[in-house]
Amino acid sequence: QWDVEFSVNCSFTGISTIPEDISQRAITADFSYNNIKTFMCTDGRREEWMLKHLNLSNNLISELSLTTCRNLPVLETLNLDGNAIHTLALDVPTPGHGSQTYGKVHHLLPALKVLSVERNNLNRVPRGLGLLQSLQTVRLSSNGIGQIDPSDFQNCSQLKDIHLQNNKITKIHPDAFRDLNKLQVVMDLRENALATPLPQILISLNFFRLEVGLSNNAW
């Protein structure tokens, strides 16, 4: 406890589940470098957590659905680096006349500003990032993402930073970043498999200040 703020540090303790006696008043929680395989944000607890910063990096998580995070209304940063995540779901599949459609999830982590999922096993950008209405930074470096589709960052109206370094990206749709009006700091595409320059994309990014990293590609 620091002054009136509570902090929980369970890193390097060998735990495989989140302890049930964690205080809902904790502002920061560090569960990094453990053996946690799954994280259910509800986990039987009905009270809302006051967590602003949650570190689940370097565990054994392989898939995660953020739609269960109903009781983290003020969470600002979520660190999932260094896991084995191949599926990160932010929207819910719902039946729709013989085909799979996705229903909107309201109030999903309404305060989340930074989502970091570096050094995992993702082969695509997580679907439904636009549901995170406060998201400003998304870090997806060192995964296996192969292409960027026009809907990947759709409705990410507050997004400022995109980090896609060290993936396997060969194709980026010309409209993939078109509506990101606040994108201004870094779009990191270094160390991918891009074979041709991207003038059509860069021209469409008609912003006052934008840094784009394109080194160590295949061209």
C-alpha positions in Angstrom: 0.0 0.0 0.0 1.4 3.4 -1.0 -0.5 6.2 0.7 -4.1 5.4 -0.2 -3.3 3.3 -3.3 -3.0 -0.5 -3.2 -0.6 -2.4 -5.4 -0.5 -6.2 -5.9 2.8 -7.9 -6.9 2.5 -11.6 -7.6 5.3 -11.9 -10.2 7.7 -14.8 -10.2 5.6 -16.6 -7.6 4.8 -19.7 -9.7 1.0 -19.3 -9.4 -1.3 -20.9 -12.0 -4.4 -19.0 -11.2 -5.3 -15.5 -9.9 -5.5 -15.6 -6.1 -9.1 -15.2 -4.9 -8.3 -12.8 -2.1 -7.0 -10.0 -4.3 -8.4 -6.7 -3.1 -10.8 -5.1 -5.5 -9.3 -1.8 -4.4 -5.9 -2.5 -6.0 -4.8 0.0 -8.6 -1.9 -2.0 -10.1 -1.7 -5.8 -10.3 1.4 -7.6 -11.6 1.0 -11.4 -12.3 3.9 -11.6 -14.8 6.3 -14.5 -15.1 4.0 -17.2 -13.7 2.2 -20.3 -15.0 -1.3 -18.8 -15.5 -3.1 -20.4 -18.4 -6.4 -18.5 -18.4 -7.7 -15.3 -17.1 -11.4 -14.9 -16.4 -12.0 -11.3 -15.5 -15.3 -12.2 -13.8 -14.0 -15.2 -12.0 -16.9 -15.3 -9.6 -16.4 -11.8 -8.4 -19.3 -9.5 -8.7 -17.7 -6.4 -7.3 -16.0 -4.0 -9.8 -12.2 -3.9 -9.6 -10.5 -0.5 -9.3 -7.5 -1.8 -11.4 -5.9 0.7 -13.8 -2.9 -1.4 -14.8 -2.9 -5.2 -15.2 0.3 -7.1 -16.2 -0.3 -10.7 -17.3 2.9 -10.9 -19.4 5.1 -14.0 -19.7 2.6 -16.6 -18.6 1.0 -19.6 -20.5 -2.2 -18.0 -21.8 -3.1 -19.4 -25.2 -6.6 -17.9 -25.8 -8.5 -15.1 -24.1 -11.9 -13.4 -24.5 -12.0 -9.9 -23.3 -15.8 -10.0 -23.4 -15.7 -11.4 -19.8 -14.1 -8.2 -18.5 -17.3 -6.7 -17.2 -15.9 -5.6 -13.8 -12.8 -3.7 -14.9 -14.4 -0.3 -15.7 -11.3 1.8 -15.1 -8.6 -0.4 -16.6 -6.2 1.7 -18.7 -3.3 -0.7 -19.6 -3.4 -4.4 -20.3 -0.1 -6.2 -20.8 -0.3 -9.7 -22.4 3.2 -9.8 -23.8 5.1 -13.1 -24.0 2.3 -15.6 -23.8 1.2 -18.2 -26.3 -2.0 -16.4 -27.4 -3.3 -17.5 -30.8 -6.9 -16.2 -30.3 -7.8 -12.9 -28.7 -11.5 -12.3 -28.9 -13.1 -8.9 -28.5 -16.4 -9.6 -30.1 -19.0 -12.3 -29.6 -20.1 -14.7 -32.4 -23.9 -14.8 -32.7 -26.1 -17.0 -34.9 -27.2 -15.3 -38.1 -29.1 -17.2 -40.8 -26.6 -19.9 -41.4 -23.5 -17.7 -41.2 -21.4 -16.4 -38.4 -22.0 -12.7 -37.5 -20.7 -10.7 -34.7 -22.8 -9.0 -32.1 -21.6 -5.7 -30.5 -20.4 -5.7 -26.9 -21.2 -2.5 -25.2 -19.1 -1.1 -22.4 -16.1 -3.4 -23.1 -13.2 -2.0 -21.1 -14.4 1.5 -21.6 -11.2 3.1 -20.2 -8.6 0.9 -21.8 -5.9 3.0 -23.6 -3.0 0.6 -24.1 -3.4 -3.0 -25.3 0.0 -4.9 -25.6 0.0 -8.4 -27.1 3.6 -8.6 -28.3 5.6 -11.9 -28.6 2.5 -14.2 -29.0 1.2 -16.5 -31.7 -1.5 -14.3 -33.3 -1.8 -14.8 -37.1 -4.3 -11.9 -37.5 -5.2 -8.6 -35.9 -7.7 -9.3 -33.1 -11.2 -8.7 -34.3 -13.3 -6.0 -32.7 -10.6 -3.5 -31.6 -13.1 -0.8 -32.4 -15.2 -1.9 -29.4 -12.4 -0.5 -27.2 -13.6 3.1 -27.5 -10.7 4.7 -25.5 -7.9 2.6 -27.2 -4.9 4.8 -28.1 -2.0 2.3 -28.4 -2.0 -1.2 -29.7 1.2 -3.3 -29.7 1.1 -6.4 -31.8 4.9 -6.8 -32.6 6.5 -10.2 -32.8 3.5 -12.3 -33.8 2.7 -14.2 -37.0 0.2 -11.7 -38.6 0.2 -12.1 -42.3 -2.0 -9.2 -43.6 -3.9 -6.1 -42.6 -7.5 -6.0 -43.7 -9.7 -2.9 -44.1 -11.8 -3.8 -41.1 -9.0 -4.6 -38.6 -8.8 -1.1 -37.2 -12.3 0.0 -38.1 -13.9 2.4 -35.6 -10.7 2.8 -33.7 -11.3 6.5 -33.5 -8.9 7.3 -30.7 -6.0 5.2 -32.0 -2.6 7.1 -32.0 0.1 4.3 -32.1 0.2 1.0 -34.0 3.1 -1.3 -33.5 3.3 -4.2 -36.0 7.1 -4.8 -36.1 8.5 -8.3 -36.7 5.4 -10.1 -38.1 4.9 -11.8 -41.5 2.9 -9.1 -43.1 2.9 -9.4 -46.9 -0.3 -7.4 -47.7 -1.9 -4.2 -46.4 -5.2 -3.1 -47.7 -5.0 0.5 -49.1 -7.9 1.6 -46.8 -6.6 -0.2 -43.6 -5.6 3.0 -41.9 -7.7 5.6 -43.8 -10.1 6.6 -41.0 -7.6 6.8 -38.2 -7.7 10.5 -37.9 -5.7 10.7 -34.7 -2.9 8.4 -35.8 0.1 10.6 -35.3 3.1 9.1 -33.5 4.2 5.7 -34.8 3.1 3.1 -37.3 5.8 0.5 -37.0 6.0 -2.0 -39.9 9.7 -2.9 -39.6 10.9 -6.4 -40.1 8.0 -7.8 -42.0 7.6 -9.4 -45.5 6.4 -6.4 -47.5 7.6 -6.8 -51.1 6.4 -3.5 -52.6 6.5 0.0 -51.2 3.2 1.5 -49.9 2.7 4.8 -51.7 -1.1 4.5 -51.9 -1.4 3.9 -48.2 1.0 6.7 -47.2 -0.7 9.1 -49.5 -4.1 8.3 -47.8 -2.5 9.0 -44.4 -3.0 12.7 -44.8 -2.0 13.7 -41.3 0.1 16.5 -39.9 2.6 14.4 -38.1 3.1 10.7 -38.7 6.2 8.5 -38.2 6.2 5.3 -40.2 8.9 2.6 -39.8 9.3 0.4 -42.9 12.9 -0.9 -42.7 14.0 -4.5 -43.0 11.2 -5.6 -45.3 11.6 -7.7 -48.5 11.8 -4.9 -51.1 
